[in-house]
Amino acid sequence: MEENSDMLKIKNQIEWVKGDMDGLTALVHMTLEGIRTDSVGIDEVENAVASLYQLAETITNKIGDINEELVV
Protein backbone atom coordinates (compact mmCIF):
# COMPACT_ATOMS: atom_id res chain seq x y z
CA MET A 1 0.00 0.00 0.00
CA GLU A 2 2.90 2.34 0.74
CA GLU A 3 4.13 1.92 -2.84
CA ASN A 4 0.81 3.24 -4.18
CA SER A 5 1.03 6.18 -1.79
CA ASP A 6 4.56 6.96 -2.98
CA MET A 7 3.49 6.74 -6.62
CA LEU A 8 0.53 9.05 -5.94
CA LYS A 9 2.84 11.55 -4.25
CA ILE A 10 5.22 11.50 -7.22
CA LYS A 11 2.29 11.80 -9.65
CA ASN A 12 1.06 14.87 -7.76
CA GLN A 13 4.54 16.40 -7.82
CA ILE A 14 4.77 15.85 -11.57
CA GLU A 15 1.36 17.51 -12.00
CA TRP A 16 2.63 20.52 -10.00
CA VAL A 17 5.67 20.75 -12.26
CA LYS A 18 3.40 20.56 -15.30
CA GLY A 19 1.38 23.45 -13.88
CA ASP A 20 4.59 25.43 -13.44
CA MET A 21 5.60 24.59 -17.02
CA ASP A 22 2.21 25.82 -18.25
CA GLY A 23 2.81 29.06 -16.36
CA LEU A 24 6.30 29.35 -17.82
CA THR A 25 4.92 28.82 -21.33
CA ALA A 26 2.27 31.50 -20.80
CA LEU A 27 4.81 33.96 -19.43
CA VAL A 28 7.17 33.36 -22.36
CA HIS A 29 4.28 33.85 -24.79
CA MET A 30 3.17 37.10 -23.13
CA THR A 31 6.74 38.41 -23.09
CA LEU A 32 7.36 37.58 -26.73
CA GLU A 33 4.00 39.02 -27.78
CA GLY A 34 4.72 42.24 -25.90
CA ILE A 35 8.13 42.55 -27.54
CA ARG A 36 6.75 41.64 -30.98
CA THR A 37 4.01 44.27 -30.80
CA ASP A 38 6.39 46.80 -29.24
CA SER A 39 3.83 47.38 -26.49
CA VAL A 40 6.19 46.95 -23.55
CA GLY A 41 9.18 48.89 -22.38
CA ILE A 42 12.58 47.60 -21.34
CA ASP A 43 11.55 47.60 -17.67
CA GLU A 44 8.65 45.24 -18.36
CA VAL A 45 10.90 42.97 -20.42
CA GLU A 46 13.49 42.98 -17.64
CA ASN A 47 10.86 42.07 -15.03
CA ALA A 48 9.44 39.33 -17.23
CA VAL A 49 12.88 37.80 -17.81
CA ALA A 50 13.57 37.87 -14.06
CA SER A 51 10.26 36.08 -13.47
CA LEU A 52 11.11 33.53 -16.17
CA TYR A 53 14.44 32.87 -14.48
CA GLN A 54 12.85 32.40 -11.05
CA LEU A 55 10.18 30.07 -12.41
CA ALA A 56 12.78 28.04 -14.31
CA GLU A 57 14.80 27.68 -11.08
CA THR A 58 11.69 26.54 -9.21
CA ILE A 59 10.89 23.95 -11.86
CA THR A 60 14.49 22.70 -11.88
CA ASN A 61 14.44 22.31 -8.09
CA LYS A 62 11.11 20.46 -8.14
CA ILE A 63 12.36 18.08 -10.83
CA GLY A 64 15.49 17.47 -8.74
CA ASP A 65 13.33 16.66 -5.71
CA ILE A 66 11.24 14.21 -7.72
CA ASN A 67 14.38 12.61 -9.11
CA GLU A 68 15.79 12.11 -5.59
CA GLU A 69 12.59 10.39 -4.51
CA LEU A 70 12.70 8.08 -7.52
CA VAL A 71 16.32 7.09 -6.91
CA VAL A 72 15.72 6.01 -3.30
C-alpha positions in Angstrom: 0.0 0.0 0.0 2.9 2.3 0.7 4.1 1.9 -2.8 0.8 3.2 -4.2 1.0 6.2 -1.8 4.6 7.0 -3.0 3.5 6.7 -6.6 0.5 9.0 -5.9 2.8 11.6 -4.3 5.2 11.5 -7.2 2.3 11.8 -9.7 1.1 14.9 -7.8 4.5 16.4 -7.8 4.8 15.9 -11.6 1.4 17.5 -12.0 2.6 20.5 -10.0 5.7 20.7 -12.3 3.4 20.6 -15.3 1.4 23.5 -13.9 4.6 25.4 -13.4 5.6 24.6 -17.0 2.2 25.8 -18.3 2.8 29.1 -16.4 6.3 29.3 -17.8 4.9 28.8 -21.3 2.3 31.5 -20.8 4.8 34.0 -19.4 7.2 33.4 -22.4 4.3 33.8 -24.8 3.2 37.1 -23.1 6.7 38.4 -23.1 7.4 37.6 -26.7 4.0 39.0 -27.8 4.7 42.2 -25.9 8.1 42.5 -27.5 6.8 41.6 -31.0 4.0 44.3 -30.8 6.4 46.8 -29.2 3.8 47.4 -26.5 6.2 47.0 -23.5 9.2 48.9 -22.4 12.6 47.6 -21.3 11.5 47.6 -17.7 8.7 45.2 -18.4 10.9 43.0 -20.4 13.5 43.0 -17.6 10.9 42.1 -15.0 9.4 39.3 -17.2 12.9 37.8 -17.8 13.6 37.9 -14.1 10.3 36.1 -13.5 11.1 33.5 -16.2 14.4 32.9 -14.5 12.8 32.4 -11.0 10.2 30.1 -12.4 12.8 28.0 -14.3 14.8 27.7 -11.1 11.7 26.5 -9.2 10.9 23.9 -11.9 14.5 22.7 -11.9 14.4 22.3 -8.1 11.1 20.5 -8.1 12.4 18.1 -10.8 15.5 17.5 -8.7 13.3 16.7 -5.7 11.2 14.2 -7.7 14.4 12.6 -9.1 15.8 12.1 -5.6 12.6 10.4 -4.5 12.7 8.1 -7.5 16.3 7.1 -6.9 15.7 6.0 -3.3 
